[in-house]
Amino acid sequence: MVLKFDEIIYLKKLILEKYNKNLHMHDTCSGQYFSFDCRIDGIENFINKYFSQYNLQAKFSDDGLSFTVE
């Protein structure tokens, strides 16, 4: 799933306001992925709740520092 830039900007804003942390977006040939500089308590639930309204889900890496959207 490839998110539009305005959707990413809005999610980045929500995370910055709620957690005071930056969400990084990476755009590669194989698609997008997102990352954080450090683990954030509760972020997986927050992001999956956000994406559930669009029938999407975030798949997080084992270390919780990055995810893709499916």
C-alpha positions as CSV (number, residue, x, y, z in Angstrom):
1,M,0.0,0.0,0.0
2,V,1.4,3.4,-1.0
3,L,0.1,6.3,1.1
4,K,-0.4,9.8,-0.4
5,F,1.9,12.5,0.9
6,D,-1.0,14.5,2.5
7,E,-2.0,11.4,4.5
8,I,1.6,10.9,5.6
9,I,1.9,14.6,6.6
10,Y,-1.3,14.3,8.7
11,L,-0.1,11.2,10.4
12,K,3.3,12.7,11.1
13,K,1.5,15.7,12.7
14,L,-0.6,13.5,14.9
15,I,2.4,11.5,16.2
16,L,4.4,14.7,16.8
17,E,1.5,16.2,18.8
18,K,0.7,13.1,20.8
19,Y,4.2,11.6,21.4
20,N,6.6,14.5,20.5
21,K,8.4,12.1,18.2
22,N,9.1,12.2,14.5
23,L,7.9,9.7,12.0
24,H,10.2,9.1,9.1
25,M,9.0,8.1,5.7
26,H,11.2,6.0,3.3
27,D,10.2,5.6,-0.3
28,T,12.0,2.7,-2.1
29,C,11.5,0.9,-5.3
30,S,9.6,-1.9,-3.5
31,G,7.3,0.6,-1.7
32,Q,7.1,2.8,1.4
33,Y,8.1,2.1,4.9
34,F,8.1,4.2,8.0
35,S,10.5,4.4,11.0
36,F,11.2,6.0,14.3
37,D,14.5,6.9,16.0
38,C,13.5,5.1,19.2
39,R,10.8,2.8,20.6
40,I,7.6,4.6,21.6
41,D,5.3,3.1,24.1
42,G,1.8,2.5,22.7
43,I,2.6,3.6,19.2
44,E,1.7,0.3,17.5
45,N,-1.8,0.5,19.0
46,F,-2.1,4.2,18.1
47,I,-1.1,3.6,14.4
48,N,-3.2,0.5,13.9
49,K,-6.2,2.3,15.4
50,Y,-5.6,5.2,13.0
51,F,-5.3,2.9,9.9
52,S,-8.3,0.7,10.9
53,Q,-10.6,3.5,9.8
54,Y,-9.2,2.9,6.3
55,N,-9.3,-0.9,6.6
56,L,-5.5,-0.9,6.6
57,Q,-3.0,-2.4,9.1
58,A,0.6,-1.5,10.0
59,K,3.0,-4.4,10.1
60,F,5.8,-3.6,12.6
61,S,9.3,-4.9,12.6
62,D,10.4,-7.1,15.6
63,D,12.2,-4.1,17.2
64,G,9.2,-1.8,16.8
65,L,11.2,0.8,15.1
66,S,9.7,0.5,11.6
67,F,6.5,-0.6,9.8
68,T,4.8,-1.0,6.5
69,V,1.2,-0.4,5.7
70,E,-0.9,-3.3,4.3
